[in-house]
Amino acid sequence: MHVITTDLTSAETFSSAGVVPRATALDTARTGLDVFLPTLAKGVIVRRRAILRLAEWLQFDRRAIRRMQDLRARYGTGPLLLSIPGRSVALIFDPAHVHRILAETPQPFTPASKEKIAALSHFEPQGVLLSKGSERADRRRYNEEVLEPHAPLHHLSDTFAQVVDSEIAQLHSVRSGGVLSWQAFSQAWFRIVRRVIFGDAAREDKELIRIMFELRKAGNWPFLAPRRTRKRERLHERILEYLRRAEPKSLAGAMAHIPAGPETAPEQQVPQWLFAFDAAGMATFRTLALLATHREYAKEVRRALGGAGEKRYLKAAVLESVRLWPTTPLLLRESTAATEWEGGVLPADTAIVIFTPFFHRDNERLPYADRFAPELWQNGEPPQNAAFVPFSEGAAACPGRELVLMLSSALISSLLSHARLRLLPGSALKPGQPIPATLSHFHLRFELRRLRP
């Protein structure tokens, strides 16, 4: 860990090394217009339908990637400080630097940045991502014991797969061979999510999702939206009601058997799962679009259904979907101490920004940047010389990664066992063409053709 302390030797090192490069005010302004403003406008906590449609039409992410490439050509591989009054902000350009930052989390790169605290505290002020010290360690331990990130499959996977099958079988578009829209898909997806987290009693609890949605909308305006304390308390009380019931064969049921201390705040860990499952639904729906427009791979998937290779093919497709369109466009860290880099010293209290679309779709460095390349994930891990971090990595990696991939894969498997999919016109994604940098999941529509018994 390359941390600079405050002793005399370190001060001399700081002085001799100098500070990492800083972008000009003009380049900072251009970065704000091309990278930050479009990303924030689309909605980081809740996606904005109209803005995302505009972003797809104008391919905002393509422009943002080009701006990042231009900055790299001008200033090198970074880190690069931006000229922002009142806040030290650094952009990352080198995959090795991404891996270092994520590996050295939470010290000296804490995930609890000021910006993240401002956004997520609207619905989970005691969530693990906003925690530090012993509280973070306890809450991380609790999340991992519930979600089982290190297990090949969650111990409730069979039950969860049955939940998925039952919800897909009840989709009207599947039964009738009709059209599957995002609205119909997302309703089924959140019925699955509620049953997985809380049990069958929560299946129709749309009020829970509505409250969560309103609080997340406020999170889109981190420092500007007022805290809706009463609504947040209603959310936590509603969650606690389900946790007290602790339905067997649900995550709530598993939580009942896991030790929780006064610092754990179980009801404030659950909102992060609801938030993450929203992103997982987007990724799953986009994966269906990739399979519908890449028939050869879809044929391989169909041949593998029910066999030993099914999970590998489907998991690779979902991971590739999140590479192509990251559901977390900004990975944020904050330096708790000055740190040394090849280009100089990065000051303490610097907001570190990893713009994931740049690392996933850098067509100057990645020959497969703009094509569907599920083979990248066939061995379970991406190339070491890249920085594909769809679920982050290191000590702050998403503890629900394997559970999300299992549920997404199970849904796609269930859907494909009932019907064939055709992507209807109206999307930027076209068969045989380069993959668009921005894709609105809201505007994907599929024709479903029922399979003959």
C-alpha positions in Angstrom: 0.0 0.0 0.0 1.7 3.2 -1.2 0.5 5.6 1.6 2.3 8.8 2.5 2.3 9.5 6.2 3.2 12.8 7.9 6.7 12.1 9.1 9.7 14.1 7.8 10.8 11.4 5.3 7.3 11.3 3.8 7.1 15.1 3.6 10.4 15.1 1.7 9.0 12.3 -0.6 5.9 14.4 -1.2 7.9 17.5 -2.0 10.2 15.6 -4.5 7.5 13.7 -6.2 5.1 16.6 -6.7 1.4 16.3 -7.2 -0.2 14.3 -10.0 -1.1 16.3 -13.2 -4.0 18.7 -13.1 -6.3 19.3 -16.1 -6.8 22.8 -17.3 -10.0 24.7 -16.4 -11.1 24.3 -20.1 -10.5 20.5 -20.1 -12.3 20.2 -16.7 -15.3 22.0 -18.1 -15.3 19.8 -21.2 -15.1 16.7 -19.0 -18.0 18.0 -16.9 -20.1 18.5 -20.0 -19.3 15.3 -21.8 -18.8 12.8 -18.8 -20.4 14.0 -15.6 -23.4 16.0 -16.7 -24.8 13.3 -19.0 -24.2 10.5 -16.5 -25.9 12.5 -13.7 -28.7 13.6 -16.0 -29.5 9.9 -16.8 -29.9 9.3 -13.1 -27.3 7.5 -11.1 -29.7 6.2 -8.4 -32.9 6.0 -10.5 -32.8 6.1 -14.3 -34.8 8.9 -15.9 -36.8 7.4 -18.8 -36.9 10.5 -21.1 -33.2 11.4 -20.5 -32.1 7.8 -21.1 -34.0 7.8 -24.4 -32.3 11.0 -25.4 -28.9 9.6 -24.3 -29.5 6.5 -26.5 -30.4 8.7 -29.5 -27.3 10.9 -29.1 -25.1 8.2 -27.7 -24.0 10.1 -24.7 -21.6 7.4 -23.5 -19.7 7.3 -26.8 -19.0 11.0 -26.4 -18.0 10.5 -22.8 -15.6 7.7 -23.7 -14.0 9.8 -26.4 -13.5 12.7 -24.0 -11.7 10.2 -21.6 -9.5 9.0 -24.4 -8.6 12.6 -25.3 -7.7 13.4 -21.7 -5.5 10.3 -21.6 -3.8 11.4 -24.8 -3.2 14.8 -23.3 -2.2 14.0 -19.8 -1.1 10.4 -19.7 -2.5 7.5 -17.7 -3.2 9.5 -14.6 -4.5 9.9 -12.0 -5.6 13.3 -13.3 -6.8 16.0 -10.9 -9.6 18.2 -12.2 -9.8 21.9 -11.6 -12.9 22.0 -9.5 -13.1 24.8 -6.9 -13.6 23.5 -3.3 -13.3 19.8 -4.1 -10.3 17.7 -5.0 -11.4 15.2 -7.7 -9.3 12.8 -9.7 -10.1 10.7 -12.8 -8.5 7.3 -13.3 -7.3 6.0 -16.7 -5.1 3.0 -16.1 -6.7 -0.5 -15.5 -3.8 -1.2 -13.1 -4.8 1.8 -11.1 -8.4 0.7 -10.9 -7.3 -2.7 -9.5 -5.0 -1.0 -7.0 -7.8 1.4 -5.7 -10.3 -1.4 -5.4 -7.7 -3.7 -3.7 -6.8 -1.0 -1.2 -10.3 -0.4 -0.1 -11.4 0.7 2.5 -8.0 2.1 3.5 -6.7 4.4 2.1 -9.5 4.4 -0.5 -12.8 4.5 1.4 -16.1 3.7 -0.5 -17.8 6.2 1.8 -17.2 9.2 -0.2 -19.0 12.5 0.5 -21.0 12.2 -2.7 -22.0 8.6 -2.0 -23.0 9.4 1.5 -25.2 12.3 0.3 -26.9 10.1 -2.3 -27.5 6.8 -0.4 -28.3 8.3 3.0 -31.7 9.2 1.6 -32.7 5.6 2.1 -29.8 3.8 4.0 -27.8 6.1 6.2 -26.4 3.0 8.1 -25.8 0.9 5.0 -22.5 -0.9 4.7 -21.3 1.3 1.8 -21.6 4.4 4.0 -20.0 2.9 7.1 -16.4 3.0 8.4 -14.3 1.2 11.0 -15.9 -1.4 13.2 -19.4 -0.6 12.0 -18.4 -1.3 8.4 -16.7 -4.5 9.4 -19.7 -5.8 11.2 -22.2 -4.8 8.5 -20.0 -6.3 5.7 -19.8 -9.5 7.7 -23.6 -9.6 8.0 -24.1 -8.9 4.3 -21.8 -11.7 3.4 -23.3 -14.2 5.7 -26.8 -13.5 4.3 -25.8 -13.3 0.6 -23.1 -15.9 0.6 -20.8 -14.4 -2.1 -18.1 -17.0 -1.7 -20.4 -20.0 -2.2 -20.8 -21.4 -5.8 -24.6 -21.2 -5.2 -26.7 -19.7 -2.4 -28.1 -22.5 -0.2 -31.6 -21.3 -1.1 -30.9 -21.3 -4.9 -33.3 -24.2 -5.6 -36.1 -22.4 -3.9 -35.3 -19.1 -5.6 -35.2 -20.9 -9.0 -38.7 -22.2 -8.3 -39.9 -18.7 -7.5 -38.5 -17.5 -10.8 -40.2 -20.3 -12.8 -43.6 -19.6 -11.1 -43.4 -15.9 -11.9 -42.3 -16.4 -15.5 -45.0 -19.0 -16.1 -47.6 -16.4 -15.0 -46.4 -13.7 -17.4 -49.3 -13.0 -19.8 -46.9 -12.4 -22.7 -45.3 -15.8 -22.1 -48.7 -17.6 -21.9 -50.1 -15.9 -25.0 -47.0 -15.5 -27.1 -47.5 -11.7 -27.0 -45.2 -8.7 -26.5 -42.8 -8.4 -23.5 -42.2 -4.8 -22.5 -40.0 -3.4 -19.7 -43.1 -2.6 -17.7 -44.3 -6.2 -17.7 -40.8 -7.6 -17.2 -40.0 -5.2 -14.3 -43.3 -6.0 -12.5 -42.5 -9.8 -12.7 -38.8 -9.1 -11.7 -39.8 -7.2 -8.5 -42.3 -9.9 -7.6 -39.4 -12.3 -7.7 -37.2 -9.9 -5.7 -39.7 -9.4 -3.0 -40.3 -13.1 -2.6 -36.6 -13.8 -2.6 -35.8 -11.2 0.1 -39.0 -11.3 2.2 -41.0 -14.4 1.2 -44.3 -15.0 -0.5 -46.2 -12.5 1.8 -44.4 -9.6 0.1 -45.2 -10.7 -3.5 -47.8 -8.0 -4.0 -46.3 -5.3 -1.8 -45.9 -2.6 -4.4 -46.1 0.1 -1.7 -42.7 -1.0 -0.5 -41.2 -0.5 -3.9 -43.0 2.8 -4.4 -41.6 4.2 -1.1 -38.1 2.9 -2.1 -38.5 4.5 -5.5 -39.4 7.9 -4.1 -36.4 7.9 -1.7 -34.1 6.8 -4.5 -35.4 9.7 -6.7 -34.3 12.0 -4.0 -30.9 10.3 -4.1 -30.5 11.5 -7.7 -30.1 15.0 -6.1 -27.6 14.1 -3.4 -26.9 17.6 -1.9 -30.0 19.3 -3.0 -33.0 17.1 -2.2 -34.3 17.5 1.4 -34.2 14.4 3.6 -37.6 12.7 3.8 -37.0 11.3 7.2 -40.5 10.1 7.9 -40.7 8.3 4.6 -37.4 6.7 5.2 -38.6 5.6 8.6 -41.7 4.1 7.0 -39.4 2.1 4.7 -37.3 0.7 7.5 -40.4 -0.1 9.6 -41.9 -2.0 6.7 -38.7 -3.9 6.2 -38.6 -4.7 9.9 -42.1 -6.1 9.8 -41.0 -8.7 7.2 -37.8 -9.5 9.1 -39.8 -10.2 12.2 -42.0 -12.7 10.2 -38.8 -14.3 8.9 -40.5 -16.5 6.3 -38.5 -19.7 5.8 -36.7 -20.1 2.6 -36.2 -16.4 2.0 -33.3 -14.1 2.8 -35.3 -12.8 5.7 -35.5 -16.3 7.0 -31.8 -16.7 6.7 -31.2 -13.4 8.5 -33.1 -14.7 11.5 -30.3 -17.2 12.1 -27.4 -14.8 11.7 -26.0 -12.8 14.7 -26.7 -9.1 14.6 -25.3 -6.7 17.1 -26.3 -3.1 18.0 -24.2 -1.8 15.1 -25.6 -4.1 12.4 -28.8 -2.4 11.5 -30.2 -5.2 9.3 -33.2 -3.2 8.1 -30.7 -0.7 6.6 -28.8 -3.3 4.7 -31.9 -4.4 2.8 -32.5 -1.2 0.9 -29.1 -1.6 -0.8 -30.3 -5.1 -2.0 -33.5 -3.6 -3.4 -31.4 -0.9 -5.1 -29.0 -3.4 -6.6 -31.8 -5.7 -7.8 -33.2 -2.9 -9.8 -29.9 -2.6 -11.7 -29.8 -6.4 -12.0 -33.3 -6.3 -13.7 -31.9 -3.8 -16.3 -28.9 -6.0 -17.0 -31.1 -9.1 -17.4 -33.5 -7.4 -19.8 -30.6 -6.1 -21.9 -29.2 -9.6 -21.9 -32.4 -10.8 -23.5 -31.8 -8.2 -26.2 -28.3 -9.4 -26.8 -29.5 -13.0 -27.2 -32.3 -11.9 -29.5 -29.8 -10.1 -31.8 -27.0 -12.7 -31.6 -28.7 -15.9 -32.8 -25.7 -18.1 -32.9 -24.9 -17.6 -29.2 -28.6 -17.9 -28.4 -28.6 -21.3 -30.2 -25.7 -22.4 -28.0 -27.6 -21.3 -24.9 -30.7 -23.2 -26.0 -28.7 -26.3 -26.6 -27.2 -26.0 -23.1 -30.5 -25.5 -21.3 -30.9 -28.1 -18.6 -27.3 -29.3 -19.1 -24.0 -28.8 -17.4 -23.1 -25.8 -19.5 -26.3 -23.8 -19.0 -25.1 -21.7 -16.1 -21.7 -21.0 -17.7 -23.3 -19.7 -21.0 -26.0 -17.7 -19.2 -23.7 -16.2 -16.6 -21.2 -15.1 -19.4 -24.1 -13.4 -21.3 -25.2 -11.5 -18.2 -21.7 -10.4 -17.3 -21.1 -9.3 -20.9 -24.3 -7.3 -20.8 -23.0 -5.4 -17.7 -19.6 -4.9 -19.5 -21.3 -3.3 -22.5 -23.7 -1.2 -20.4 -22.4 -0.8 -16.8 -25.3 -0.3 -14.3 -22.9 1.5 -12.0 -21.3 4.1 -14.3 -19.3 5.8 -11.6 -17.3 3.9 -9.0 -16.4 6.4 -6.3 -13.7 6.2 -3.6 -12.2 8.9 -1.4 -8.6 8.9 -0.3 -8.1 9.0 3.4 -4.4 9.8 3.1 -1.9 11.1 0.5 -0.9 8.3 -1.9 2.0 7.9 -4.3 1.6 7.2 -8.1 3.9 7.1 -11.1 2.9 10.7 -11.9 3.2 12.1 -8.4 1.2 12.3 -5.2 -2.6 12.3 -4.9 -3.7 14.4 -2.0 -5.8 13.1 0.9 -9.5 13.8 0.8 -9.6 13.4 -3.0 -12.8 12.1 -4.6 -11.6 9.3 -7.0 -13.8 8.7 -10.0 -13.6 5.4 -12.0 -15.8 5.9 -15.1 -16.7 2.3 -15.9 -18.0 2.8 -19.4 -14.5 4.0 -20.4 -12.8 0.9 -19.1 -15.4 -1.5 -20.5 -15.7 0.1 -23.9 -12.3 1.7 -24.6 -12.1 1.0 -28.4 -8.5 2.3 -28.6 -7.3 -0.5 -26.3 -9.9 -3.2 -26.6 -10.5 -4.8 -30.0 -13.8 -6.3 -28.8 -15.0 -3.1 -27.2 -18.1 -2.7 -29.4 -19.1 -6.3 -30.0 -20.8 -9.0 -28.0 -18.0 -11.0 -26.6 -19.3 -13.5 -24.0 -16.2 -15.6 -24.5 -14.4 -13.1 -22.3 -16.2 -14.5 -19.3 -16.3 -18.2 -20.2 -13.6 -19.0 -17.5 -15.5 -16.9 -14.9 -13.0 -14.1 -14.8 -12.2 -11.2 -17.3 -8.8 -10.6 -18.8 -6.2 -9.4 -16.2 -5.0 -6.6 -18.4 -8.4 -5.0 -18.5 -10.5 -3.4 -15.8 -13.9 -5.0 -16.1 -15.6 -4.4 -12.8 -19.4 -4.9 -13.3 -19.7 -5.8 -9.6 -16.6 -3.9 -8.4 -13.9 -6.0 -6.7 -11.9 -6.2 -3.5 -13.2 -5.7 0.0 -16.2 -3.6 -1.2 -17.2 -5.9 -4.1 -20.9 -6.5 -4.4 -21.7 -9.3 -1.9 -24.8 -10.2 -3.9 -22.9 -10.9 -7.2 -23.4 -14.6 -7.3 -27.0 -14.4 -6.2 -27.8 -11.8 -8.8 -26.1 -13.8 -11.5 -28.0 -16.9 -10.4 -31.4 -15.2 -10.5 -30.7 -13.5 -13.8 -29.6 -16.7 -15.4 -32.6 -18.6 -13.9 -35.0 -16.1 -15.4 -33.4 -16.2 -18.8 -33.4 -20.0 -18.7 -37.1 -20.1 -17.7 -38.1 -17.6 -20.4 -36.2 -19.4 -23.1 -37.7 -22.7 -22.1 -41.2 -21.2 -22.8 -40.7 -18.9 -25.8 -38.4 -17.6 -28.6 -37.6 -13.9 -28.5 -37.5 -11.4 -31.3 -36.4 -7.8 -30.6 -38.9 -5.4 -32.0 -37.8 -2.2 -33.9 -37.3 0.9 -31.9 -34.0 0.3 -30.1 -30.5 1.4 -30.9 -29.4 -2.3 -30.8 -29.4 -3.8 -34.3 -28.4 -7.3 -35.4 -25.0 -7.3 -37.2 -24.1 -3.7 -36.2 -21.7 -2.4 -33.6 -23.1 -2.5 -30.1 -24.3 1.0 -29.1 -22.6 2.6 -26.2 -25.9 3.7 -24.6 -29.0 1.5 -24.6 -32.3 2.4 -23.0 -33.8 -0.7 -21.3 -37.1 1.2 -21.1 -37.6 1.0 -24.8 -36.7 -2.6 -25.5 -39.7 -4.7 -26.6 -39.8 -8.4 -27.5 -42.1 -10.5 -29.5 -42.5 -13.8 -27.8 -43.3 -16.9 -29.8 -44.4 -19.8 -27.7 -42.5 -23.0 -28.1 -44.5 -26.1 -29.1 -44.8 -28.7 -26.4 
